[in-house]
Amino acid sequence: MLKLYAIHKERPFFGELVEYMTVRTYCGCHFRKDNAVEDFRTLIGATNPAEAAEELSGNCLLLPGENAVHGR
């Protein structure tokens, strides 16, 4: 899990991110298709609840940094 978020290691929220992601059960998914990353990011929407489209991830967001869906 730490490798997945290593790109954020210098950011001030890194410690909280690691703690949040490691104390919960998660289910990983692997998608194989053309444009999989772009399509998945569109599906999950913005990571900030204030910016999320209501019909997308707005239903899966609790607070900034506490998303029910994470994508990379």
PDB file of N, H, CA, C and O in Angstrom:
ATOM      1  N   MET A   1       0.823  -1.194   0.000  1.00  0.00           N
ATOM      2  CA  MET A   1       0.000   0.000   0.000  1.00  0.00           C
ATOM      3  C   MET A   1       0.866   1.257   0.000  1.00  0.00           C
ATOM      4  O   MET A   1       0.540   2.235  -0.673  1.00  0.00           O
ATOM      5  N   LEU A   2       1.957   1.237   0.745  1.00  0.00           N
ATOM      6  H   LEU A   2       2.222   0.442   1.292  1.00  0.00           H
ATOM      7  CA  LEU A   2       2.803   2.421   0.784  1.00  0.00           C
ATOM      8  C   LEU A   2       3.400   2.737  -0.578  1.00  0.00           C
ATOM      9  O   LEU A   2       3.565   3.909  -0.917  1.00  0.00           O
ATOM     10  N   LYS A   3       3.727   1.722  -1.364  1.00  0.00           N
ATOM     11  H   LYS A   3       3.593   0.770  -1.089  1.00  0.00           H
ATOM     12  CA  LYS A   3       4.266   1.976  -2.708  1.00  0.00           C
ATOM     13  C   LYS A   3       3.245   2.700  -3.573  1.00  0.00           C
ATOM     14  O   LYS A   3       3.598   3.588  -4.348  1.00  0.00           O
ATOM     15  N   LEU A   4       1.988   2.324  -3.439  1.00  0.00           N
ATOM     16  H   LEU A   4       1.701   1.602  -2.809  1.00  0.00           H
ATOM     17  CA  LEU A   4       0.926   2.925  -4.236  1.00  0.00           C
ATOM     18  C   LEU A   4       0.850   4.430  -4.001  1.00  0.00           C
ATOM     19  O   LEU A   4       0.629   5.196  -4.939  1.00  0.00           O
ATOM     20  N   TYR A   5       1.032   4.850  -2.765  1.00  0.00           N
ATOM     21  H   TYR A   5       1.212   4.227  -2.004  1.00  0.00           H
ATOM     22  CA  TYR A   5       0.913   6.260  -2.430  1.00  0.00           C
ATOM     23  C   TYR A   5       2.250   6.954  -2.229  1.00  0.00           C
ATOM     24  O   TYR A   5       2.284   8.080  -1.733  1.00  0.00           O
ATOM     25  N   ALA A   6       3.341   6.317  -2.598  1.00  0.00           N
ATOM     26  H   ALA A   6       3.313   5.402  -3.001  1.00  0.00           H
ATOM     27  CA  ALA A   6       4.679   6.895  -2.424  1.00  0.00           C
ATOM     28  C   ALA A   6       4.831   8.228  -3.150  1.00  0.00           C
ATOM     29  O   ALA A   6       5.633   9.065  -2.736  1.00  0.00           O
ATOM     30  N   ILE A   7       4.085   8.433  -4.207  1.00  0.00           N
ATOM     31  H   ILE A   7       3.433   7.753  -4.543  1.00  0.00           H
ATOM     32  CA  ILE A   7       4.169   9.703  -4.936  1.00  0.00           C
ATOM     33  C   ILE A   7       3.753  10.889  -4.065  1.00  0.00           C
ATOM     34  O   ILE A   7       4.069  12.035  -4.382  1.00  0.00           O
ATOM     35  N   HIS A   8       3.050  10.614  -2.974  1.00  0.00           N
ATOM     36  H   HIS A   8       2.794   9.683  -2.716  1.00  0.00           H
ATOM     37  CA  HIS A   8       2.590  11.680  -2.075  1.00  0.00           C
ATOM     38  C   HIS A   8       3.441  11.816  -0.816  1.00  0.00           C
ATOM     39  O   HIS A   8       3.087  12.588   0.076  1.00  0.00           O
ATOM     40  N   LYS A   9       4.549  11.090  -0.721  1.00  0.00           N
ATOM     41  H   LYS A   9       4.836  10.463  -1.446  1.00  0.00           H
ATOM     42  CA  LYS A   9       5.293  11.018   0.540  1.00  0.00           C
ATOM     43  C   LYS A   9       5.797  12.364   1.047  1.00  0.00           C
ATOM     44  O   LYS A   9       6.022  12.508   2.249  1.00  0.00           O
ATOM     45  N   GLU A  10       5.977  13.330   0.198  1.00  0.00           N
ATOM     46  H   GLU A  10       5.794  13.213  -0.778  1.00  0.00           H
ATOM     47  CA  GLU A  10       6.458  14.647   0.626  1.00  0.00           C
ATOM     48  C   GLU A  10       5.311  15.604   0.965  1.00  0.00           C
ATOM     49  O   GLU A  10       5.556  16.716   1.432  1.00  0.00           O
ATOM     50  N   ARG A  11       4.106  15.199   0.744  1.00  0.00           N
ATOM     51  H   ARG A  11       3.907  14.295   0.364  1.00  0.00           H
ATOM     52  CA  ARG A  11       2.963  16.076   0.985  1.00  0.00           C
ATOM     53  C   ARG A  11       2.548  16.022   2.453  1.00  0.00           C
ATOM     54  O   ARG A  11       2.737  15.000   3.112  1.00  0.00           O
ATOM     55  N   PRO A  12       1.990  17.100   2.964  1.00  0.00           N
ATOM     56  CA  PRO A  12       1.659  17.154   4.389  1.00  0.00           C
ATOM     57  C   PRO A  12       0.594  16.143   4.825  1.00  0.00           C
ATOM     58  O   PRO A  12       0.526  15.791   6.002  1.00  0.00           O
ATOM     59  N   PHE A  13      -0.220  15.682   3.908  1.00  0.00           N
ATOM     60  H   PHE A  13      -0.165  15.968   2.951  1.00  0.00           H
ATOM     61  CA  PHE A  13      -1.291  14.751   4.262  1.00  0.00           C
ATOM     62  C   PHE A  13      -0.871  13.290   4.195  1.00  0.00           C
ATOM     63  O   PHE A  13      -1.694  12.412   4.456  1.00  0.00           O
ATOM     64  N   PHE A  14       0.388  12.998   3.851  1.00  0.00           N
ATOM     65  H   PHE A  14       1.056  13.711   3.639  1.00  0.00           H
ATOM     66  CA  PHE A  14       0.819  11.615   3.620  1.00  0.00           C
ATOM     67  C   PHE A  14       0.586  10.706   4.829  1.00  0.00           C
ATOM     68  O   PHE A  14       0.067   9.601   4.673  1.00  0.00           O
ATOM     69  N   GLY A  15       0.955  11.145   6.007  1.00  0.00           N
ATOM     70  H   GLY A  15       1.377  12.042   6.134  1.00  0.00           H
ATOM     71  CA  GLY A  15       0.777  10.326   7.206  1.00  0.00           C
ATOM     72  C   GLY A  15      -0.676   9.966   7.435  1.00  0.00           C
ATOM     73  O   GLY A  15      -0.996   8.813   7.723  1.00  0.00           O
ATOM     74  N   GLU A  16      -1.557  10.945   7.308  1.00  0.00           N
ATOM     75  H   GLU A  16      -1.298  11.882   7.075  1.00  0.00           H
ATOM     76  CA  GLU A  16      -2.996  10.694   7.475  1.00  0.00           C
ATOM     77  C   GLU A  16      -3.521   9.766   6.384  1.00  0.00           C
ATOM     78  O   GLU A  16      -4.364   8.910   6.653  1.00  0.00           O
ATOM     79  N   LEU A  17      -3.034   9.927   5.171  1.00  0.00           N
ATOM     80  H   LEU A  17      -2.349  10.622   4.953  1.00  0.00           H
ATOM     81  CA  LEU A  17      -3.447   9.074   4.064  1.00  0.00           C
ATOM     82  C   LEU A  17      -3.072   7.620   4.328  1.00  0.00           C
ATOM     83  O   LEU A  17      -3.900   6.723   4.168  1.00  0.00           O
ATOM     84  N   VAL A  18      -1.840   7.391   4.726  1.00  0.00           N
ATOM     85  H   VAL A  18      -1.168   8.120   4.856  1.00  0.00           H
ATOM     86  CA  VAL A  18      -1.376   6.027   5.008  1.00  0.00           C
ATOM     87  C   VAL A  18      -2.183   5.427   6.146  1.00  0.00           C
ATOM     88  O   VAL A  18      -2.601   4.271   6.071  1.00  0.00           O
ATOM     89  N   GLU A  19      -2.405   6.202   7.198  1.00  0.00           N
ATOM     90  H   GLU A  19      -2.065   7.140   7.260  1.00  0.00           H
ATOM     91  CA  GLU A  19      -3.186   5.699   8.334  1.00  0.00           C
ATOM     92  C   GLU A  19      -4.603   5.328   7.890  1.00  0.00           C
ATOM     93  O   GLU A  19      -5.102   4.254   8.226  1.00  0.00           O
ATOM     94  N   TYR A  20      -5.238   6.209   7.145  1.00  0.00           N
ATOM     95  H   TYR A  20      -4.833   7.082   6.872  1.00  0.00           H
ATOM     96  CA  TYR A  20      -6.605   5.956   6.678  1.00  0.00           C
ATOM     97  C   TYR A  20      -6.681   4.707   5.802  1.00  0.00           C
ATOM     98  O   TYR A  20      -7.597   3.897   5.945  1.00  0.00           O
ATOM     99  N   MET A  21      -5.721   4.556   4.902  1.00  0.00           N
ATOM    100  H   MET A  21      -4.977   5.214   4.786  1.00  0.00           H
ATOM    101  CA  MET A  21      -5.765   3.448   3.950  1.00  0.00           C
ATOM    102  C   MET A  21      -5.340   2.112   4.558  1.00  0.00           C
ATOM    103  O   MET A  21      -5.634   1.064   3.983  1.00  0.00           O
ATOM    104  N   THR A  22      -4.661   2.119   5.698  1.00  0.00           N
ATOM    105  H   THR A  22      -4.422   2.971   6.165  1.00  0.00           H
ATOM    106  CA  THR A  22      -4.172   0.861   6.254  1.00  0.00           C
ATOM    107  C   THR A  22      -4.987   0.343   7.429  1.00  0.00           C
ATOM    108  O   THR A  22      -4.702  -0.748   7.923  1.00  0.00           O
ATOM    109  N   VAL A  23      -5.969   1.064   7.887  1.00  0.00           N
ATOM    110  H   VAL A  23      -6.200   1.950   7.487  1.00  0.00           H
ATOM    111  CA  VAL A  23      -6.778   0.589   9.006  1.00  0.00           C
ATOM    112  C   VAL A  23      -8.126   0.048   8.554  1.00  0.00           C
ATOM    113  O   VAL A  23      -8.957  -0.317   9.386  1.00  0.00           O
ATOM    114  N   ARG A  24      -8.350  -0.008   7.255  1.00  0.00           N
ATOM    115  H   ARG A  24      -7.674   0.288   6.579  1.00  0.00           H
ATOM    116  CA  ARG A  24      -9.623  -0.477   6.722  1.00  0.00           C
ATOM    117  C   ARG A  24      -9.403  -1.634   5.755  1.00  0.00           C
ATOM    118  O   ARG A  24      -8.317  -1.815   5.206  1.00  0.00           O
ATOM    119  N   THR A  25     -10.437  -2.387   5.569  1.00  0.00           N
ATOM    120  H   THR A  25     -11.320  -2.239   6.016  1.00  0.00           H
ATOM    121  CA  THR A  25     -10.414  -3.443   4.570  1.00  0.00           C
ATOM    122  C   THR A  25     -10.646  -2.798   3.206  1.00  0.00           C
ATOM    123  O   THR A  25     -11.444  -1.869   3.081  1.00  0.00           O
ATOM    124  N   TYR A  26      -9.961  -3.282   2.209  1.00  0.00           N
ATOM    125  H   TYR A  26      -9.312  -4.037   2.311  1.00  0.00           H
ATOM    126  CA  TYR A  26     -10.167  -2.733   0.878  1.00  0.00           C
ATOM    127  C   TYR A  26     -10.221  -3.854  -0.151  1.00  0.00           C
ATOM    128  O   TYR A  26      -9.764  -4.973   0.086  1.00  0.00           O
ATOM    129  N   CYS A  27     -10.780  -3.525  -1.273  1.00  0.00           N
ATOM    130  H   CYS A  27     -11.151  -2.617  -1.466  1.00  0.00           H
ATOM    131  CA  CYS A  27     -10.888  -4.459  -2.392  1.00  0.00           C
ATOM    132  C   CYS A  27     -10.202  -3.808  -3.584  1.00  0.00           C
ATOM    133  O   CYS A  27     -10.580  -2.715  -4.005  1.00  0.00           O
ATOM    134  N   GLY A  28      -9.216  -4.466  -4.112  1.00  0.00           N
ATOM    135  H   GLY A  28      -8.909  -5.354  -3.769  1.00  0.00           H
ATOM    136  CA  GLY A  28      -8.516  -3.945  -5.277  1.00  0.00           C
ATOM    137  C   GLY A  28      -9.157  -4.439  -6.565  1.00  0.00           C
ATOM    138  O   GLY A  28      -9.686  -5.549  -6.621  1.00  0.00           O
ATOM    139  N   CYS A  29      -9.105  -3.628  -7.570  1.00  0.00           N
ATOM    140  H   CYS A  29      -8.676  -2.726  -7.524  1.00  0.00           H
ATOM    141  CA  CYS A  29      -9.641  -3.996  -8.884  1.00  0.00           C
ATOM    142  C   CYS A  29      -8.573  -3.737  -9.939  1.00  0.00           C
ATOM    143  O   CYS A  29      -7.787  -2.795  -9.838  1.00  0.00           O
ATOM    144  N   HIS A  30      -8.567  -4.577 -10.928  1.00  0.00           N
ATOM    145  H   HIS A  30      -9.206  -5.342 -11.009  1.00  0.00           H
ATOM    146  CA  HIS A  30      -7.628  -4.433 -12.038  1.00  0.00           C
ATOM    147  C   HIS A  30      -8.463  -4.386 -13.316  1.00  0.00           C
ATOM    148  O   HIS A  30      -9.211  -5.318 -13.613  1.00  0.00           O
ATOM    149  N   PHE A  31      -8.328  -3.294 -14.067  1.00  0.00           N
ATOM    150  H   PHE A  31      -7.720  -2.537 -13.826  1.00  0.00           H
ATOM    151  CA  PHE A  31      -9.105  -3.133 -15.293  1.00  0.00           C
ATOM    152  C   PHE A  31      -8.192  -3.248 -16.506  1.00  0.00           C
ATOM    153  O   PHE A  31      -7.098  -2.684 -16.530  1.00  0.00           O
ATOM    154  N   ARG A  32      -8.645  -3.971 -17.493  1.00  0.00           N
ATOM    155  H   ARG A  32      -9.533  -4.429 -17.473  1.00  0.00           H
ATOM    156  CA  ARG A  32      -7.904  -4.077 -18.749  1.00  0.00           C
ATOM    157  C   ARG A  32      -8.806  -3.607 -19.879  1.00  0.00           C
ATOM    158  O   ARG A  32      -9.772  -4.276 -20.247  1.00  0.00           O
ATOM    159  N   LYS A  33      -8.476  -2.469 -20.410  1.00  0.00           N
ATOM    160  H   LYS A  33      -7.692  -1.926 -20.111  1.00  0.00           H
ATOM    161  CA  LYS A  33      -9.212  -1.932 -21.553  1.00  0.00           C
ATOM    162  C   LYS A  33      -8.464  -0.710 -22.058  1.00  0.00           C
ATOM    163  O   LYS A  33      -7.622  -0.151 -21.355  1.00  0.00           O
ATOM    164  N   ASP A  34      -8.771  -0.307 -23.258  1.00  0.00           N
ATOM    165  H   ASP A  34      -9.455  -0.761 -23.829  1.00  0.00           H
ATOM    166  CA  ASP A  34      -8.195   0.926 -23.768  1.00  0.00           C
ATOM    167  C   ASP A  34      -8.675   2.078 -22.891  1.00  0.00           C
ATOM    168  O   ASP A  34      -9.843   2.128 -22.505  1.00  0.00           O
ATOM    169  N   ASN A  35      -7.785   2.989 -22.583  1.00  0.00           N
ATOM    170  H   ASN A  35      -6.836   2.948 -22.897  1.00  0.00           H
ATOM    171  CA  ASN A  35      -8.115   4.172 -21.775  1.00  0.00           C
ATOM    172  C   ASN A  35      -8.684   3.830 -20.407  1.00  0.00           C
ATOM    173  O   ASN A  35      -9.499   4.587 -19.880  1.00  0.00           O
ATOM    174  N   ALA A  36      -8.280   2.719 -19.822  1.00  0.00           N
ATOM    175  H   ALA A  36      -7.617   2.104 -20.250  1.00  0.00           H
ATOM    176  CA  ALA A  36      -8.823   2.276 -18.530  1.00  0.00           C
ATOM    177  C   ALA A  36      -8.622   3.315 -17.435  1.00  0.00           C
ATOM    178  O   ALA A  36      -9.541   3.580 -16.659  1.00  0.00           O
ATOM    179  N   VAL A  37      -7.446   3.901 -17.361  1.00  0.00           N
ATOM    180  H   VAL A  37      -6.699   3.686 -17.991  1.00  0.00           H
ATOM    181  CA  VAL A  37      -7.170   4.870 -16.296  1.00  0.00           C
ATOM    182  C   VAL A  37      -8.065   6.089 -16.446  1.00  0.00           C
ATOM    183  O   VAL A  37      -8.700   6.511 -15.480  1.00  0.00           O
ATOM    184  N   GLU A  38      -8.124   6.651 -17.623  1.00  0.00           N
ATOM    185  H   GLU A  38      -7.608   6.309 -18.408  1.00  0.00           H
ATOM    186  CA  GLU A  38      -8.948   7.836 -17.846  1.00  0.00           C
ATOM    187  C   GLU A  38     -10.425   7.546 -17.587  1.00  0.00           C
ATOM    188  O   GLU A  38     -11.119   8.346 -16.960  1.00  0.00           O
ATOM    189  N   ASP A  39     -10.901   6.402 -18.072  1.00  0.00           N
ATOM    190  H   ASP A  39     -10.337   5.752 -18.582  1.00  0.00           H
ATOM    191  CA  ASP A  39     -12.309   6.048 -17.871  1.00  0.00           C
ATOM    192  C   ASP A  39     -12.636   5.827 -16.394  1.00  0.00           C
ATOM    193  O   ASP A  39     -13.701   6.233 -15.928  1.00  0.00           O
ATOM    194  N   PHE A  40     -11.730   5.187 -15.661  1.00  0.00           N
ATOM    195  H   PHE A  40     -10.866   4.857 -16.040  1.00  0.00           H
ATOM    196  CA  PHE A  40     -11.979   4.958 -14.240  1.00  0.00           C
ATOM    197  C   PHE A  40     -11.977   6.274 -13.470  1.00  0.00           C
ATOM    198  O   PHE A  40     -12.811   6.484 -12.589  1.00  0.00           O
ATOM    199  N   ARG A  41     -11.041   7.157 -13.801  1.00  0.00           N
ATOM    200  H   ARG A  41     -10.364   6.987 -14.516  1.00  0.00           H
ATOM    201  CA  ARG A  41     -11.014   8.459 -13.127  1.00  0.00           C
ATOM    202  C   ARG A  41     -12.295   9.247 -13.404  1.00  0.00           C
ATOM    203  O   ARG A  41     -12.800   9.939 -12.520  1.00  0.00           O
ATOM    204  N   THR A  42     -12.812   9.149 -14.602  1.00  0.00           N
ATOM    205  H   THR A  42     -12.402   8.587 -15.321  1.00  0.00           H
ATOM    206  CA  THR A  42     -14.088   9.799 -14.918  1.00  0.00           C
ATOM    207  C   THR A  42     -15.209   9.182 -14.090  1.00  0.00           C
ATOM    208  O   THR A  42     -16.065   9.893 -13.564  1.00  0.00           O
ATOM    209  N   LEU A  43     -15.201   7.872 -13.980  1.00  0.00           N
ATOM    210  H   LEU A  43     -14.506   7.294 -14.407  1.00  0.00           H
ATOM    211  CA  LEU A  43     -16.238   7.175 -13.219  1.00  0.00           C
ATOM    212  C   LEU A  43     -16.225   7.567 -11.747  1.00  0.00           C
ATOM    213  O   LEU A  43     -17.283   7.829 -11.175  1.00  0.00           O
ATOM    214  N   ILE A  44     -15.046   7.613 -11.119  1.00  0.00           N
ATOM    215  H   ILE A  44     -14.187   7.401 -11.583  1.00  0.00           H
ATOM    216  CA  ILE A  44     -15.000   7.912  -9.691  1.00  0.00           C
ATOM    217  C   ILE A  44     -15.105   9.403  -9.398  1.00  0.00           C
ATOM    218  O   ILE A  44     -15.432   9.786  -8.275  1.00  0.00           O
ATOM    219  N   GLY A  45     -14.835  10.241 -10.377  1.00  0.00           N
ATOM    220  H   GLY A  45     -14.569   9.929 -11.290  1.00  0.00           H
ATOM    221  CA  GLY A  45     -15.017  11.675 -10.213  1.00  0.00           C
ATOM    222  C   GLY A  45     -13.977  12.331  -9.334  1.00  0.00           C
ATOM    223  O   GLY A  45     -12.922  11.756  -9.061  1.00  0.00           O
ATOM    224  N   ALA A  46     -14.281  13.535  -8.894  1.00  0.00           N
ATOM    225  H   ALA A  46     -15.137  14.002  -9.116  1.00  0.00           H
ATOM    226  CA  ALA A  46     -13.362  14.347  -8.094  1.00  0.00           C
ATOM    227  C   ALA A  46     -13.151  13.737  -6.713  1.00  0.00           C
ATOM    228  O   ALA A  46     -14.030  13.063  -6.175  1.00  0.00           O
ATOM    229  N   THR A  47     -11.971  13.986  -6.150  1.00  0.00           N
ATOM    230  H   THR A  47     -11.257  14.534  -6.587  1.00  0.00           H
ATOM    231  CA  THR A  47     -11.684  13.470  -4.811  1.00  0.00           C
ATOM    232  C   THR A  47     -12.123  14.436  -3.712  1.00  0.00           C
ATOM    233  O   THR A  47     -12.148  14.070  -2.537  1.00  0.00           O
ATOM    234  N   ASN A  48     -12.461  15.639  -4.081  1.00  0.00           N
ATOM    235  H   ASN A  48     -12.441  15.936  -5.036  1.00  0.00           H
ATOM    236  CA  ASN A  48     -12.956  16.625  -3.123  1.00  0.00           C
ATOM    237  C   ASN A  48     -14.477  16.638  -3.198  1.00  0.00           C
ATOM    238  O   ASN A  48     -15.033  16.891  -4.267  1.00  0.00           O
ATOM    239  N   PRO A  49     -15.171  16.369  -2.076  1.00  0.00           N
ATOM    240  CA  PRO A  49     -16.638  16.335  -2.108  1.00  0.00           C
ATOM    241  C   PRO A  49     -17.267  17.607  -2.666  1.00  0.00           C
ATOM    242  O   PRO A  49     -18.323  17.550  -3.297  1.00  0.00           O
ATOM    243  N   ALA A  50     -16.632  18.748  -2.442  1.00  0.00           N
ATOM    244  H   ALA A  50     -15.775  18.795  -1.929  1.00  0.00           H
ATOM    245  CA  ALA A  50     -17.174  20.018  -2.943  1.00  0.00           C
ATOM    246  C   ALA A  50     -17.108  20.110  -4.461  1.00  0.00           C
ATOM    247  O   ALA A  50     -17.842  20.893  -5.063  1.00  0.00           O
ATOM    248  N   GLU A  51     -16.238  19.321  -5.087  1.00  0.00           N
ATOM    249  H   GLU A  51     -15.642  18.685  -4.598  1.00  0.00           H
ATOM    250  CA  GLU A  51     -16.070  19.359  -6.535  1.00  0.00           C
ATOM    251  C   GLU A  51     -16.692  18.160  -7.239  1.00  0.00           C
ATOM    252  O   GLU A  51     -16.706  18.105  -8.469  1.00  0.00           O
ATOM    253  N   ALA A  52     -17.201  17.211  -6.484  1.00  0.00           N
ATOM    254  H   ALA A  52     -17.189  17.256  -5.485  1.00  0.00           H
ATOM    255  CA  ALA A  52     -17.707  15.969  -7.075  1.00  0.00           C
ATOM    256  C   ALA A  52     -19.074  16.162  -7.710  1.00  0.00           C
ATOM    257  O   ALA A  52     -19.946  16.830  -7.153  1.00  0.00           O
ATOM    258  N   ALA A  53     -19.248  15.570  -8.879  1.00  0.00           N
ATOM    259  H   ALA A  53     -18.540  15.028  -9.332  1.00  0.00           H
ATOM    260  CA  ALA A  53     -20.552  15.577  -9.524  1.00  0.00           C
ATOM    261  C   ALA A  53     -21.492  14.696  -8.692  1.00  0.00           C
ATOM    262  O   ALA A  53     -21.109  13.601  -8.280  1.00  0.00           O
ATOM    263  N   GLU A  54     -22.678  15.154  -8.453  1.00  0.00           N
ATOM    264  H   GLU A  54     -22.988  16.044  -8.788  1.00  0.00           H
ATOM    265  CA  GLU A  54     -23.616  14.431  -7.581  1.00  0.00           C
ATOM    266  C   GLU A  54     -23.863  13.004  -8.038  1.00  0.00           C
ATOM    267  O   GLU A  54     -23.971  12.094  -7.216  1.00  0.00           O
ATOM    268  N   GLU A  55     -23.952  12.807  -9.345  1.00  0.00           N
ATOM    269  H   GLU A  55     -23.864  13.546 -10.013  1.00  0.00           H
ATOM    270  CA  GLU A  55     -24.249  11.466  -9.862  1.00  0.00           C
ATOM    271  C   GLU A  55     -23.031  10.547  -9.882  1.00  0.00           C
ATOM    272  O   GLU A  55     -23.164   9.355 -10.159  1.00  0.00           O
ATOM    273  N   LEU A  56     -21.846  11.085  -9.594  1.00  0.00           N
ATOM    274  H   LEU A  56     -21.738  12.053  -9.369  1.00  0.00           H
ATOM    275  CA  LEU A  56     -20.648  10.253  -9.591  1.00  0.00           C
ATOM    276  C   LEU A  56     -20.209   9.989  -8.168  1.00  0.00           C
ATOM    277  O   LEU A  56     -20.992   9.493  -7.357  1.00  0.00           O
ATOM    278  N   SER A  57     -18.964  10.316  -7.854  1.00  0.00           N
ATOM    279  H   SER A  57     -18.328  10.719  -8.513  1.00  0.00           H
ATOM    280  CA  SER A  57     -18.412   9.947  -6.561  1.00  0.00           C
ATOM    281  C   SER A  57     -18.932  10.800  -5.408  1.00  0.00           C
ATOM    282  O   SER A  57     -18.588  10.537  -4.255  1.00  0.00           O
ATOM    283  N   GLY A  58     -19.729  11.788  -5.678  1.00  0.00           N
ATOM    284  H   GLY A  58     -20.008  12.002  -6.614  1.00  0.00           H
ATOM    285  CA  GLY A  58     -20.300  12.571  -4.594  1.00  0.00           C
ATOM    286  C   GLY A  58     -21.045  11.694  -3.604  1.00  0.00           C
ATOM    287  O   GLY A  58     -21.171  12.049  -2.432  1.00  0.00           O
ATOM    288  N   ASN A  59     -21.535  10.561  -4.058  1.00  0.00           N
ATOM    289  H   ASN A  59     -21.432  10.272  -5.010  1.00  0.00           H
ATOM    290  CA  ASN A  59     -22.229   9.635  -3.181  1.00  0.00           C
ATOM    291  C   ASN A  59     -21.268   8.772  -2.373  1.00  0.00           C
ATOM    292  O   ASN A  59     -21.694   8.102  -1.433  1.00  0.00           O
ATOM    293  N   CYS A  60     -19.989   8.773  -2.714  1.00  0.00           N
ATOM    294  H   CYS A  60     -19.643   9.318  -3.478  1.00  0.00           H
ATOM    295  CA  CYS A  60     -19.001   7.906  -2.066  1.00  0.00           C
ATOM    296  C   CYS A  60     -17.994   8.689  -1.237  1.00  0.00           C
ATOM    297  O   CYS A  60     -17.048   8.101  -0.713  1.00  0.00           O
ATOM    298  N   LEU A  61     -18.170   9.983  -1.107  1.00  0.00           N
ATOM    299  H   LEU A  61     -18.939  10.460  -1.533  1.00  0.00           H
ATOM    300  CA  LEU A  61     -17.198  10.801  -0.398  1.00  0.00           C
ATOM    301  C   LEU A  61     -17.706  11.171   0.980  1.00  0.00           C
ATOM    302  O   LEU A  61     -18.876  11.506   1.162  1.00  0.00           O
ATOM    303  N   LEU A  62     -16.821  11.104   1.929  1.00  0.00           N
ATOM    304  H   LEU A  62     -15.871  10.832   1.781  1.00  0.00           H
ATOM    305  CA  LEU A  62     -17.147  11.499   3.289  1.00  0.00           C
ATOM    306  C   LEU A  62     -16.604  12.897   3.565  1.00  0.00           C
ATOM    307  O   LEU A  62     -17.366  13.842   3.772  1.00  0.00           O
ATOM    308  N   LEU A  63     -15.317  13.011   3.567  1.00  0.00           N
ATOM    309  H   LEU A  63     -14.699  12.243   3.399  1.00  0.00           H
ATOM    310  CA  LEU A  63     -14.605  14.269   3.755  1.00  0.00           C
ATOM    311  C   LEU A  63     -13.411  14.259   2.820  1.00  0.00           C
ATOM    312  O   LEU A  63     -13.023  13.188   2.354  1.00  0.00           O
ATOM    313  N   PRO A  64     -12.808  15.411   2.524  1.00  0.00           N
ATOM    314  CA  PRO A  64     -11.591  15.348   1.711  1.00  0.00           C
ATOM    315  C   PRO A  64     -10.587  14.398   2.368  1.00  0.00           C
ATOM    316  O   PRO A  64     -10.299  14.518   3.559  1.00  0.00           O
ATOM    317  N   GLY A  65     -10.065  13.468   1.598  1.00  0.00           N
ATOM    318  H   GLY A  65     -10.299  13.370   0.631  1.00  0.00           H
ATOM    319  CA  GLY A  65      -9.117  12.496   2.112  1.00  0.00           C
ATOM    320  C   GLY A  65      -9.753  11.230   2.654  1.00  0.00           C
ATOM    321  O   GLY A  65      -9.042  10.282   2.987  1.00  0.00           O
ATOM    322  N   GLU A  66     -11.082  11.192   2.751  1.00  0.00           N
ATOM    323  H   GLU A  66     -11.659  11.962   2.481  1.00  0.00           H
ATOM    324  CA  GLU A  66     -11.762  10.005   3.267  1.00  0.00           C
ATOM    325  C   GLU A  66     -12.747   9.471   2.220  1.00  0.00           C
ATOM    326  O   GLU A  66     -13.937   9.308   2.488  1.00  0.00           O
ATOM    327  N   ASN A  67     -12.235   9.214   1.061  1.00  0.00           N
ATOM    328  H   ASN A  67     -11.268   9.347   0.843  1.00  0.00           H
ATOM    329  CA  ASN A  67     -13.064   8.729  -0.046  1.00  0.00           C
ATOM    330  C   ASN A  67     -13.322   7.239   0.102  1.00  0.00           C
ATOM    331  O   ASN A  67     -12.474   6.504   0.608  1.00  0.00           O
ATOM    332  N   ALA A  68     -14.473   6.803  -0.330  1.00  0.00           N
ATOM    333  H   ALA A  68     -15.162   7.400  -0.740  1.00  0.00           H
ATOM    334  CA  ALA A  68     -14.768   5.366  -0.354  1.00  0.00           C
ATOM    335  C   ALA A  68     -14.115   4.714  -1.557  1.00  0.00           C
ATOM    336  O   ALA A  68     -13.904   3.501  -1.558  1.00  0.00           O
ATOM    337  N   VAL A  69     -13.790   5.493  -2.585  1.00  0.00           N
ATOM    338  H   VAL A  69     -13.962   6.478  -2.584  1.00  0.00           H
ATOM    339  CA  VAL A  69     -13.172   4.975  -3.793  1.00  0.00           C
ATOM    340  C   VAL A  69     -11.860   5.707  -4.027  1.00  0.00           C
ATOM    341  O   VAL A  69     -11.813   6.937  -4.016  1.00  0.00           O
ATOM    342  N   HIS A  70     -10.798   4.944  -4.238  1.00  0.00           N
ATOM    343  H   HIS A  70     -10.837   3.944  -4.246  1.00  0.00           H
ATOM    344  CA  HIS A  70      -9.490   5.525  -4.562  1.00  0.00           C
ATOM    345  C   HIS A  70      -9.042   4.956  -5.891  1.00  0.00           C
ATOM    346  O   HIS A  70      -9.243   3.772  -6.160  1.00  0.00           O
ATOM    347  N   GLY A  71      -8.449   5.771  -6.708  1.00  0.00           N
ATOM    348  H   GLY A  71      -8.286   6.733  -6.489  1.00  0.00           H
ATOM    349  CA  GLY A  71      -7.946   5.313  -7.991  1.00  0.00           C
ATOM    350  C   GLY A  71      -6.590   5.905  -8.266  1.00  0.00           C
ATOM    351  O   GLY A  71      -6.242   6.990  -7.798  1.00  0.00           O
ATOM    352  N   ARG A  72      -5.847   5.168  -9.030  1.00  0.00           N
ATOM    353  H   ARG A  72      -6.129   4.287  -9.411  1.00  0.00           H
ATOM    354  CA  ARG A  72      -4.533   5.665  -9.398  1.00  0.00           C
ATOM    355  C   ARG A  72      -4.207   5.304 -10.809  1.00  0.00           C
ATOM    356  O   ARG A  72      -3.130   5.642 -11.301  1.00  0.00           O
TER     357      ARG A  72
END
